[in-house]
Amino acid sequence: MHWAPVGVLHLPLKEGGQGLKCLYTQVRVFRLQALQRLLYTGSLAWSILVHTFLPHFQGLLYDWQLFYLCPRGFPRDLSRLPVFYQDLLRTWKLFLTTRSVAATVGADLLTEPLLHNPQLRVQVAESHLVHQRLVLAEVTRVGDLLDYDRRDWLDPLTLAWRMGLSSPRTPQRVLQEVKAALTPAARAYVNRGLREGAPRPSSTPGPLDLSIGPLPCRSQQTPHPFTASRLHKLQPVSFQIAPRKYLYTLTLHTLHAHTLVSHPDTKWRDLLPPLEGEQPRWASLYSTLVPRPAGDISWRLLHGAVSMGVFLTRFTPILDTCPFCNVRETLAHVYLECARLQPLFRLLTNILLHFWLHFPPHLFIYTLPIRGPTKS
Ligand SMILES: [Zn+2]
């Protein structure tokens, strides 16, 4: 189609869009903001409900720890949660969310997830079968592997029995991998807790140290060198203090990635390569000095969203040739090459020459500012 993709329309004016608000993006941003309030504002009345729903989800016994799991290991079937929480988790999965470090002490360490936790990397627990068995045995967190009565880690045979396995080989591997993954400080904390017979883990972990950013590009399409997408330029930020503006930009570019990544900022990149380092001055199209219709037509021209014979002929029974010179009516022809335009260009060249200025076609296609001769 010759019209601009919907993702482009939702971009801000200064990035080449029309600044239209995207409702899908707005809803996702509301979810992220609700999550920010839930995670970092301790006294929300409805957070009691969340603490009720989340730990029972899929038998994982995870509360906030659900937000630590890597997207690959995240449960696909969210149907057992209320719709709002399903949406919350679906929104979370759209982004790359990471912690700087795993917990090393306290209840946070004891509730550290064993399953699909990028910080612990318990490889054996990545297996679907082992995952199921661990959930069945209610051993899904580091603290669940501790036997406070024996003042030691769980016996592999006991764990095998709880997992319904005849051999202790898999439980042994789980224990080995968890012990190896813990930092020296974390191991020391666990050993001290076992020696002193610490109570079982509390279910109220501390504030989450999470950052949010774009997922690595998974699109099959080749990114355009001058892509309209800003996804590759967005750096992860702390989720606790991520401003709404950042969340909106991140969500907008994530939801529309498939159209924006392969879309150039302007159709003219190939037709009329810009001068060194130049790019469209989108904001100038909608300055108070430019009449709105003129700004609109320049915007459509830069995006190639104008009626031309080569496109119209696909839908209507008309010729694809220029009515003035019978050449195939392409974008470049209509605005640059048509014989009927050449006298106008010559006139403009002569007028500008009177002021010692050069008239390149970039001037009106890319709406570049007119530059006079410098003293040098
Ligand atoms: Zn023509």
Boltz pocket constraint, residues with backbone or C-beta under 6 A from the ligand:
constraints:
  - pocket:
      binder: B
      contacts: [[A, 322], [A, 323], [A, 324], [A, 325], [A, 326], [A, 327], [A, 333], [A, 337], [A, 338], [A, 339], [A, 340]]
      max_distance: 6.0
